[in-house]
Amino acid sequence: MIHEPSILSVLVFAGFVAITLGLSFYFARKTQSSAGYFAAGGQIHWFVNGVAFAGDYLSAASFLGICGMIAFYGYDGFLYSIGFLAGWVVALFVVAEPLKRLGKYTFADALNSQFQSRAITLSAGISTLVVSVFYLIPQMVGAGTLIQPLLGFPYWVGVVLVGIIVVLIVATAGMVSTTYVQFIKGALLVLFSGILTVMILNRGLKVDTSEEANSPQTMVKLADGSVQINGSPHGHKEGQKDLRPVGHLSKLPGGKTETGPLGPMEYLATLQQSEVVLWTKKEAIVDGVKTTTWTPTPTAGSKILRPGNSPTFKGLQSDKLSSRLNFISLMLALFCGTASLPHILIRYYTVKDQAAARLSTVVGIGTIGTFYVLTLFMGLGAMTSGSIDLTNDNMSAPLLAKSFGDLLFAMISAIAFTTVLGTVSGLIVAASGAVVHDLLSSVLRWEMNDHEKVRIGKLSSVIVGVIAIILGIQFKDMNAGFLVGWAFSVAASANLPSLVMLLFWKGTTKQGISAAILVGLFSSLTWILVSEDTFAKVYGFKADAAAAAAMVPFSQPGLVTIPLGFLTLIVVSLLTRKKSAD
């Protein structure tokens, strides 16, 4: 069986959760002020903050989504890794030190440092909430995905469970506990990913020519909601069939059947000259019965190690302009989005000065870069190890670990779960900070003392957590990495133009900043909602119907909406410059 929980997995998972909650309750006694709750009092060491950057940034999308995309399609998934890492160049050289100098608690602080405008605070607060909620969706999807094989619970139970645990973390000690949870899980994630990669290289590559490994698999969903897989009822009881775990090579260079241990570059070179079996998915509805068939498709290794195999990037191997623009748009969003994410930006307020902000960014880049290199080997290892669940690409990395034994599976799955906890905690802290500091205190001018700010911040974290749970259940079947691409597009469109222009153009006005945030935010959201991918993957349209219904030429909005944000700021600032000067 693919999804078979074990006592060891449950115990390791429980241990990780207990340690995480223990940290939260320990730091809760030391967090009394609003500065301590929302920004850890600015007293986090730069090295701890740098690794916490990695723990915050390396989300479910990075670990589960990217490894899954590589396992199913090859190099296409690694393009997300490249885009995510490249974005830190902008964070290091553009926003790290100025943001620490200008702000105190939230992203809106930096934008509003010169103007003291309620309009800026309102628009930035709305943007923070929308981007945080958008980014929360793939994290909750990852949580639900992990719980099924780890504990044997249904998907929705995992989403609810992570929501409850995260709300406890945030509602107890805020940013202090969140930082140390992120520090621990960032370090463990890189360590165990390294161990898993070494084991992949030591196992090498092996050919599987058995009939079972190369025969199609079929899942039929009946009208009553029950499922049959390979002709038998689907379940986890003895005698009931499940989809076979798949993923293997059909040929190795020189007619070999296995290679033995390989070095990193030797592994890639051998794979390039091999033939790998990918799986082509086809859905059909006949007489009200939905049938999904996965067919093995031998594919040259050289093709797998170049872009264009996934549905997202398939157009790169054609002359279709819209597909190429879609790819460029996504890469632009990934590059610009990092320095625009609220939960990343607020980490700069947890260190004491600008030098510490710069050093923590350098440490973060090193840690994150190391992990992203490892994702390539973990994804390819899953692709060739016979451990892919065809119904869920987000499970590729944990199931790869399971192929080496239950202990490694338990450790990797538990770390992946704490990865979700760390990222969701940071997002909820950012969202609750926006509610209390930006919307209630600055915009509505509520008079609150420190105790009241912390109390309302905790209440806000509960509300945001409930919203995240609901959306996580709704987006169950989507790849976590794909969903994060959308979140990056919204963040880059709404936040980056204002931040960059404020730092580098003296003609920027408060009206320009407010307009740019709102135009970037709503234009990117609208573009996503009327795109082909949304019609197909969210609204449930068939491929042809989704293409016909789409109101925009490609699905990723960044190529249009990021420049639109800059243009809006420049035009509005020029129109309002005299008024602002007066």
C-alpha positions as CSV (number, residue, x, y, z in Angstrom):
1,M,0.0,0.0,0.0
2,I,1.2,3.5,-0.7
3,H,-0.6,5.1,2.3
4,E,0.1,2.8,5.3
5,P,0.7,4.7,8.6
6,S,3.2,3.2,11.1
7,I,3.6,3.5,14.9
8,L,7.1,4.9,14.3
9,S,5.7,7.7,12.1
10,V,3.1,8.6,14.6
11,L,5.6,8.7,17.5
12,V,8.1,10.9,15.5
13,F,5.4,13.2,14.4
14,A,4.0,13.6,18.0
15,G,7.6,14.3,19.2
16,F,8.1,17.1,16.7
17,V,4.7,18.7,17.5
18,A,5.4,18.4,21.3
19,I,8.8,20.1,20.9
20,T,7.2,22.9,18.7
21,L,4.4,23.6,21.2
22,G,6.8,23.4,24.1
23,L,8.9,26.1,22.6
24,S,5.9,28.3,22.1
25,F,4.7,28.0,25.7
26,Y,8.3,28.6,27.0
27,F,8.6,31.8,25.0
28,A,5.1,32.9,25.9
29,R,6.2,33.9,29.4
30,K,8.8,36.3,27.9
31,T,6.5,37.9,25.3
32,Q,4.4,40.6,27.0
33,S,4.8,43.7,24.8
34,S,3.5,44.3,21.2
35,A,7.1,44.8,20.1
36,G,7.9,41.3,21.5
37,Y,4.8,39.7,20.0
38,F,5.0,41.1,16.5
39,A,8.8,41.6,16.0
40,A,10.5,39.6,18.8
41,G,11.7,42.9,20.3
42,G,14.4,43.2,17.5
43,Q,16.7,40.9,19.5
44,I,17.1,37.8,17.3
45,H,20.7,37.0,16.4
46,W,21.5,37.5,12.7
47,F,22.6,33.9,12.2
48,V,19.4,32.5,13.9
49,N,17.4,35.0,11.8
50,G,19.2,33.9,8.6
51,V,18.3,30.2,9.1
52,A,14.8,31.3,10.2
53,F,14.6,33.0,6.8
54,A,15.1,29.6,5.2
55,G,12.7,28.0,7.6
56,D,10.1,30.7,6.8
57,Y,10.7,30.6,3.0
58,L,11.2,26.9,2.4
59,S,7.5,26.2,2.6
60,A,5.4,23.2,1.6
61,A,5.7,24.5,-2.0
62,S,9.5,24.3,-1.9
63,F,9.7,20.8,-0.3
64,L,6.6,19.0,-1.5
65,G,5.5,21.0,-4.6
66,I,8.9,21.4,-6.3
67,C,10.1,17.8,-5.6
68,G,6.7,16.6,-6.9
69,M,6.9,18.6,-10.1
70,I,10.5,17.4,-10.7
71,A,9.4,13.8,-10.0
72,F,6.5,14.0,-12.5
73,Y,8.0,16.2,-15.2
74,G,11.7,16.6,-14.7
75,Y,13.6,19.9,-15.1
76,D,10.4,22.0,-15.2
77,G,10.0,21.8,-11.4
78,F,13.6,22.9,-10.9
79,L,12.8,26.2,-12.7
80,Y,10.7,27.1,-9.7
81,S,13.8,26.5,-7.5
82,I,15.8,28.8,-9.7
83,G,13.2,31.5,-9.6
84,F,12.6,31.3,-5.9
85,L,16.4,31.5,-5.2
86,A,17.0,34.3,-7.7
87,G,14.5,36.5,-5.9
88,W,16.8,36.7,-2.9
89,V,19.2,38.9,-5.0
90,V,16.5,41.6,-4.9
91,A,16.0,41.1,-1.2
92,L,19.7,41.4,-0.4
93,F,20.7,44.3,-2.6
94,V,17.4,46.3,-2.7
95,V,15.3,46.0,0.4
96,A,17.2,44.4,3.3
97,E,18.9,47.4,4.9
98,P,16.4,50.1,3.9
99,L,13.5,48.1,5.2
100,K,15.1,47.7,8.6
101,R,15.9,51.4,8.7
102,L,12.4,52.5,7.7
103,G,10.1,50.1,9.5
104,K,9.1,48.9,13.0
105,Y,6.5,46.1,12.7
106,T,5.0,45.7,9.3
107,F,5.6,46.3,5.6
108,A,3.3,49.3,5.7
109,D,5.7,51.0,8.2
110,A,8.4,51.2,5.5
111,L,6.1,52.6,2.8
112,N,4.6,55.1,5.2
113,S,7.8,56.3,6.9
114,Q,7.9,59.6,4.9
115,F,4.2,60.3,4.5
116,Q,2.2,59.2,7.5
117,S,-0.7,58.5,5.2
118,R,-3.7,56.5,6.3
119,A,-4.4,55.6,2.6
120,I,-1.0,54.0,2.3
121,T,-1.4,52.1,5.6
122,L,-4.9,50.9,4.5
123,S,-3.8,49.7,1.0
124,A,-0.6,48.1,2.3
125,G,-2.6,46.4,5.1
126,I,-5.1,45.0,2.6
127,S,-2.3,43.8,0.4
128,T,-0.6,42.0,3.3
129,L,-3.8,40.2,4.3
130,V,-4.6,39.1,0.7
131,V,-1.1,37.9,-0.1
132,S,-0.8,36.1,3.3
133,V,-4.1,34.3,2.7
134,F,-3.1,33.5,-0.9
135,Y,0.2,32.0,0.3
136,L,-1.5,30.1,3.1
137,I,-3.5,28.0,0.7
138,P,-0.6,25.8,-0.6
139,Q,0.8,25.4,2.9
140,M,-2.5,24.0,4.1
141,V,-2.7,21.7,1.0
142,G,0.7,20.4,1.9
143,A,-0.4,19.7,5.5
144,G,-3.5,17.8,4.4
145,T,-1.4,15.8,1.9
146,L,1.1,14.7,4.6
147,I,-1.3,13.6,7.2
148,Q,-2.9,10.8,5.2
149,P,0.2,8.6,4.9
150,L,1.7,9.7,8.2
151,L,-1.2,9.2,10.5
152,G,-3.8,7.6,8.3
153,F,-6.3,10.4,8.8
154,P,-8.4,11.9,5.9
155,Y,-7.0,15.0,4.1
156,W,-9.3,17.5,5.8
157,V,-8.2,16.3,9.2
158,G,-4.6,17.3,8.4
159,V,-5.6,20.7,7.3
160,V,-7.6,21.3,10.5
161,L,-4.8,19.8,12.7
162,V,-2.1,22.1,11.3
163,G,-4.5,25.1,11.6
164,I,-5.1,24.4,15.3
165,I,-1.3,23.8,16.1
166,V,-0.3,27.0,14.3
167,V,-2.9,29.1,16.0
168,L,-1.5,27.8,19.3
169,I,2.0,28.7,18.3
170,V,1.1,32.2,17.2
171,A,-1.4,32.9,20.0
172,T,1.1,32.0,22.7
173,A,4.4,33.7,21.9
174,G,4.0,35.3,18.5
175,M,7.2,36.1,16.5
176,V,9.6,34.8,19.2
177,S,8.3,31.2,19.1
178,T,7.7,31.4,15.3
179,T,11.4,32.4,14.8
180,Y,12.8,29.5,16.7
181,V,10.4,27.0,15.2
182,Q,11.5,28.3,11.8
183,F,15.2,28.1,12.8
184,I,14.9,24.5,13.9
185,K,12.9,23.3,11.0
186,G,15.1,25.1,8.5
187,A,18.2,23.5,9.8
188,L,16.6,20.0,10.0
189,L,15.1,20.3,6.5
190,V,18.5,21.0,4.9
191,L,20.2,18.4,7.0
192,F,17.8,15.5,6.3
193,S,17.4,16.6,2.6
194,G,21.2,16.2,2.4
195,I,21.1,12.8,4.0
196,L,18.3,11.7,1.6
197,T,20.3,13.0,-1.4
198,V,23.4,11.0,-0.3
199,M,21.3,7.9,-0.1
200,I,19.9,8.5,-3.6
201,L,23.4,8.8,-5.1
202,N,24.6,5.8,-3.2
203,R,21.7,3.7,-4.5
204,G,22.3,4.8,-8.1
205,L,20.0,4.1,-11.0
206,K,18.3,0.8,-11.9
207,V,16.2,-0.5,-14.8
208,D,12.8,-2.1,-14.1
209,T,11.4,-3.9,-17.1
210,S,8.7,-5.9,-15.3
211,E,5.2,-6.1,-16.8
212,E,3.6,-4.7,-13.7
213,A,5.9,-1.6,-13.7
214,N,5.0,-0.8,-17.3
215,S,1.3,-1.5,-17.5
216,P,-1.4,1.3,-17.4
217,Q,-3.3,2.0,-14.2
218,T,-6.9,3.0,-14.1
219,M,-9.1,4.7,-11.4
220,V,-12.8,4.8,-11.9
221,K,-15.0,7.2,-9.8
222,L,-18.6,5.8,-9.7
223,A,-21.7,7.9,-9.4
224,D,-22.1,7.0,-5.7
225,G,-18.7,8.6,-5.0
226,S,-16.9,5.3,-4.5
227,V,-13.6,4.6,-6.2
228,Q,-12.3,1.5,-8.0
229,I,-8.6,1.2,-8.8
230,N,-7.3,-1.4,-11.3
231,G,-10.7,-3.1,-11.2
232,S,-11.1,-3.5,-7.5
233,P,-12.6,-1.3,-4.7
234,H,-10.2,1.3,-3.4
235,G,-9.2,1.0,0.2
236,H,-6.5,0.1,2.7
237,K,-7.8,-3.2,3.9
238,E,-6.2,-6.5,3.2
239,G,-7.0,-7.8,-0.3
240,Q,-8.1,-4.4,-1.7
241,K,-5.9,-3.0,-4.4
242,D,-4.3,0.4,-4.5
243,L,-2.5,2.3,-7.2
244,R,0.9,0.8,-7.5
245,P,3.8,3.2,-6.6
246,V,5.6,3.8,-9.9
247,G,8.7,5.6,-11.3
248,H,11.6,3.8,-13.0
249,L,14.1,3.7,-15.8
250,S,13.5,1.5,-18.9
251,K,17.0,1.8,-20.3
252,L,20.5,2.6,-19.0
253,P,23.5,3.5,-21.3
254,G,25.6,0.6,-22.4
255,G,22.8,-1.9,-21.8
256,K,23.4,-2.0,-18.1
257,T,20.6,-2.9,-15.6
258,E,22.0,-0.9,-12.7
259,T,24.8,1.5,-12.0
260,G,25.8,1.2,-8.4
261,P,26.8,4.4,-6.4
262,L,27.2,7.6,-8.5
263,G,28.5,11.1,-7.9
264,P,26.2,14.1,-8.3
265,M,27.4,15.1,-11.8
266,E,27.8,11.4,-12.8
267,Y,24.2,10.8,-11.7
268,L,22.9,13.6,-14.0
269,A,25.1,12.6,-16.9
270,T,23.9,8.9,-16.7
271,L,20.3,10.0,-16.4
272,Q,20.6,12.2,-19.5
273,Q,21.7,9.1,-21.5
274,S,19.0,6.9,-20.1
275,E,15.3,6.3,-20.9
276,V,12.8,7.2,-18.1
277,V,9.2,6.2,-17.9
278,L,6.9,9.1,-17.3
279,W,3.1,8.7,-16.8
280,T,0.5,10.4,-19.1
281,K,-2.8,11.2,-17.4
282,K,-6.1,11.1,-19.4
283,E,-9.6,11.6,-18.0
284,A,-12.9,10.7,-19.6
285,I,-16.5,10.6,-18.5
286,V,-18.7,7.9,-20.1
287,D,-22.3,7.5,-19.0
288,G,-21.7,9.6,-15.9
289,V,-18.7,7.5,-14.8
290,K,-15.4,9.4,-14.5
291,T,-12.3,7.3,-15.5
292,T,-8.7,8.4,-15.1
293,T,-6.1,6.3,-16.9
294,W,-2.3,6.7,-16.4
295,T,-0.3,5.3,-19.2
296,P,3.5,4.7,-19.0
297,T,5.4,6.8,-21.6
298,P,9.1,6.0,-22.2
299,T,10.9,9.4,-22.4
300,A,14.6,10.2,-23.2
301,G,16.5,11.4,-20.2
302,S,17.9,14.3,-22.3
303,K,14.3,15.5,-22.7
304,I,13.5,15.2,-19.0
305,L,16.6,17.4,-18.2
306,R,15.3,20.3,-20.3
307,P,12.1,22.4,-19.8
308,G,8.8,21.8,-21.6
309,N,7.4,18.5,-20.2
310,S,4.8,19.8,-17.7
311,P,1.5,21.3,-18.7
312,T,2.7,24.7,-17.3
313,F,5.8,24.9,-19.6
314,K,4.7,22.6,-22.5
315,G,4.6,25.5,-24.8
316,L,8.3,26.1,-24.5
317,Q,8.9,23.3,-27.0
318,S,6.5,24.9,-29.4
319,D,6.4,28.2,-31.3
320,K,3.3,29.4,-29.4
321,L,3.9,32.9,-28.2
322,S,1.4,32.9,-25.4
323,S,3.1,29.8,-23.8
324,R,6.5,31.5,-23.9
325,L,5.0,34.7,-22.4
326,N,3.4,32.6,-19.7
327,F,6.8,31.2,-18.8
328,I,8.5,34.6,-18.8
329,S,5.7,36.0,-16.6
330,L,6.1,33.2,-14.0
331,M,9.9,33.7,-13.8
332,L,9.5,37.4,-13.4
333,A,7.0,36.9,-10.6
334,L,9.3,34.4,-8.8
335,F,12.3,36.8,-9.2
336,C,10.3,39.8,-7.9
337,G,8.0,38.1,-5.4
338,T,10.5,37.2,-2.7
339,A,11.2,40.8,-1.7
340,S,7.5,41.5,-1.7
341,L,6.2,38.7,0.6
342,P,4.9,40.2,3.9
343,H,6.0,37.3,6.1
344,I,9.6,37.6,4.7
345,L,9.7,41.3,5.0
346,I,8.8,41.4,8.7
347,R,11.7,39.1,9.5
348,Y,14.0,42.2,9.0
349,Y,12.4,43.8,12.0
350,T,13.4,41.0,14.3
351,V,17.2,41.9,14.3
352,K,18.8,44.9,15.9
353,D,20.3,46.9,13.1
354,Q,20.9,47.2,9.3
355,A,24.1,45.2,9.4
356,A,22.4,42.3,11.1
357,A,19.6,42.5,8.4
358,R,22.2,42.2,5.6
359,L,24.1,39.3,7.3
360,S,21.0,37.4,8.0
361,T,20.0,37.7,4.4
362,V,23.4,36.2,3.3
363,V,23.0,33.3,5.7
364,G,19.4,32.8,4.4
365,I,20.6,32.7,0.8
366,G,23.3,30.1,1.6
367,T,20.9,27.9,3.4
368,I,18.1,28.2,0.8
369,G,20.5,27.8,-2.1
370,T,21.8,24.5,-0.6
371,F,18.3,23.2,-0.2
372,Y,17.2,24.0,-3.7
373,V,20.2,22.2,-5.3
374,L,19.1,19.1,-3.2
375,T,15.5,19.4,-4.6
376,L,16.8,18.4,-8.1
377,F,18.3,15.2,-6.8
378,M,15.3,14.4,-4.6
379,G,12.8,15.0,-7.4
380,L,14.8,12.9,-9.9
381,G,15.3,10.2,-7.2
382,A,11.6,10.0,-6.7
383,M,11.1,9.8,-10.5
384,T,13.3,6.8,-10.8
385,S,12.8,5.0,-7.5
386,G,9.4,3.3,-7.9
387,S,7.8,5.4,-5.2
388,I,5.5,7.9,-6.9
389,D,1.8,8.1,-6.1
390,L,0.1,9.1,-9.4
391,T,-2.8,10.7,-7.7
392,N,-0.7,13.1,-5.6
393,D,2.6,14.7,-6.8
394,N,2.9,16.5,-3.5
395,M,3.8,13.2,-1.8
396,S,6.9,12.4,-3.9
397,A,9.6,13.4,-1.4
398,P,8.0,11.6,1.6
399,L,7.4,8.4,-0.4
400,L,10.9,8.6,-1.7
401,A,12.1,8.6,1.9
402,K,9.8,5.7,2.6
403,S,11.6,3.6,0.0
404,F,14.7,3.8,2.2
405,G,12.8,2.7,5.4
406,D,10.1,3.8,7.8
407,L,12.5,5.8,10.1
408,L,13.6,8.2,7.3
409,F,10.0,8.5,6.1
410,A,8.9,9.4,9.6
411,M,11.6,12.0,10.0
412,I,11.2,13.6,6.5
413,S,7.4,13.7,6.9
414,A,7.5,15.2,10.4
415,I,10.1,17.8,9.2
416,A,7.8,18.5,6.2
417,F,5.0,19.0,8.6
418,T,7.0,21.4,10.8
419,T,8.0,23.2,7.5
420,V,4.3,23.9,7.0
421,L,4.0,25.0,10.7
422,G,6.9,27.4,10.4
423,T,5.7,29.1,7.2
424,V,2.1,29.3,8.3
425,S,3.1,30.7,11.6
426,G,5.1,33.5,9.8
427,L,2.1,34.2,7.5
428,I,-0.3,34.5,10.4
429,V,2.0,36.8,12.4
430,A,2.2,39.0,9.3
431,A,-1.5,39.0,8.8
432,S,-2.4,39.7,12.5
433,G,0.2,42.5,12.5
434,A,-1.5,44.1,9.5
435,V,-4.8,43.9,11.3
436,V,-3.7,45.3,14.6
437,H,-0.9,47.7,13.7
438,D,-2.0,48.9,10.2
439,L,-5.8,48.6,10.0
440,L,-7.0,49.1,13.6
441,S,-4.4,51.3,15.1
442,S,-3.2,53.4,12.1
443,V,-6.3,53.6,9.9
444,L,-9.2,53.4,12.3
445,R,-7.2,55.1,15.1
446,W,-8.2,52.7,17.8
447,E,-6.6,53.6,21.1
448,M,-5.0,50.4,22.4
449,N,-2.3,49.7,25.0
450,D,0.3,47.0,24.5
451,H,-1.8,44.4,26.3
452,E,-4.8,45.1,24.0
453,K,-2.7,45.0,20.9
454,V,-1.3,41.6,21.8
455,R,-4.8,40.3,22.7
456,I,-6.4,41.5,19.4
457,G,-3.4,40.1,17.5
458,K,-4.0,36.7,19.0
459,L,-7.7,36.9,18.1
460,S,-6.8,37.9,14.5
461,S,-4.5,34.9,14.3
462,V,-7.4,32.6,15.1
463,I,-9.7,34.2,12.5
464,V,-6.9,34.0,9.8
465,G,-6.3,30.4,10.8
466,V,-9.9,29.4,10.3
467,I,-9.9,31.1,6.8
468,A,-6.7,29.2,5.9
469,I,-8.3,25.9,7.0
470,I,-11.4,26.5,4.8
471,L,-9.3,27.4,1.7
472,G,-6.9,24.5,2.2
473,I,-9.8,22.1,2.0
474,Q,-11.2,23.7,-1.1
475,F,-7.9,23.6,-3.1
476,K,-7.1,20.0,-2.2
477,D,-6.1,18.6,-5.6
478,M,-3.7,21.4,-6.8
479,N,0.1,21.3,-6.7
480,A,1.5,23.4,-3.9
481,G,4.4,24.8,-6.0
482,F,1.9,25.9,-8.7
483,L,-0.3,27.7,-6.1
484,V,2.7,29.6,-4.7
485,G,3.5,30.9,-8.2
486,W,0.2,32.7,-8.1
487,A,0.9,34.1,-4.6
488,F,4.3,35.4,-5.8
489,S,2.6,37.1,-8.8
490,V,0.1,38.9,-6.5
491,A,2.8,39.9,-4.0
492,A,5.2,41.2,-6.7
493,S,2.4,43.1,-8.5
494,A,1.0,44.8,-5.4
495,N,4.1,45.4,-3.2
496,L,7.3,45.6,-5.2
497,P,6.6,48.7,-7.3
498,S,5.9,50.9,-4.3
499,L,8.8,49.6,-2.3
500,V,11.4,50.0,-5.1
501,M,10.2,53.5,-6.2
502,L,10.0,54.8,-2.7
503,L,13.7,53.9,-2.2
504,F,15.0,55.1,-5.6
505,W,12.7,57.8,-6.9
506,K,12.3,61.1,-5.0
507,G,9.2,62.0,-7.0
508,T,7.1,59.2,-5.4
509,T,4.0,60.5,-3.7
510,K,1.6,59.0,-1.2
511,Q,-1.2,58.9,-3.8
512,G,1.1,57.1,-6.2
513,I,2.0,54.4,-3.6
514,S,-1.6,53.8,-2.6
515,A,-2.8,53.6,-6.2
516,A,0.1,51.3,-7.3
517,I,-0.7,48.8,-4.4
518,L,-4.4,48.6,-5.2
519,V,-4.0,48.5,-9.0
520,G,-1.3,45.8,-8.7
521,L,-3.3,43.8,-6.2
522,F,-6.6,43.7,-8.0
523,S,-5.3,43.5,-11.5
524,S,-3.2,40.4,-10.7
525,L,-6.1,38.8,-8.8
526,T,-8.5,39.5,-11.6
527,W,-6.1,38.1,-14.2
528,I,-5.7,34.9,-12.2
529,L,-9.4,34.4,-11.7
530,V,-10.2,34.7,-15.5
531,S,-7.2,32.6,-16.7
532,E,-7.2,29.3,-18.4
533,D,-5.5,27.5,-15.5
534,T,-8.1,28.7,-13.1
535,F,-11.0,27.6,-15.3
536,A,-9.4,24.2,-15.6
537,K,-8.0,23.5,-12.2
538,V,-10.3,25.5,-9.9
539,Y,-13.6,25.8,-11.7
540,G,-13.4,22.3,-13.1
541,F,-13.7,23.1,-16.9
542,K,-12.4,20.5,-19.4
543,A,-9.3,21.6,-21.2
544,D,-11.0,22.8,-24.4
545,A,-13.7,24.6,-22.5
546,A,-11.2,26.2,-20.2
547,A,-9.2,27.5,-23.1
548,A,-12.3,28.9,-24.8
549,A,-13.6,30.6,-21.5
550,A,-10.2,32.2,-20.6
551,M,-10.4,36.0,-20.9
552,V,-6.6,36.5,-20.9
553,P,-4.0,35.2,-23.3
554,F,-1.8,33.4,-20.7
555,S,-2.3,32.4,-17.1
556,Q,0.6,34.0,-15.1
557,P,-0.2,37.7,-14.6
558,G,3.3,39.1,-13.6
559,L,4.5,40.2,-17.0
560,V,1.5,42.6,-17.3
561,T,0.6,43.4,-13.8
562,I,4.1,44.2,-12.3
563,P,4.9,46.8,-15.0
564,L,1.3,48.1,-14.6
565,G,2.1,48.7,-10.9
566,F,5.2,50.7,-11.7
567,L,3.4,52.7,-14.4
568,T,0.5,53.5,-12.1
569,L,2.8,54.8,-9.4
570,I,4.7,57.0,-11.9
571,V,1.6,58.5,-13.5
572,V,-0.2,59.1,-10.3
573,S,2.9,60.5,-8.6
574,L,3.4,62.9,-11.5
575,L,-0.2,64.0,-11.4
576,T,-0.2,64.6,-7.7
577,R,3.4,65.9,-7.1
578,K,2.5,69.6,-6.9
579,K,-0.4,68.9,-4.5
580,S,1.9,66.8,-2.3
581,A,4.6,69.5,-2.4
582,D,2.0,72.1,-1.3
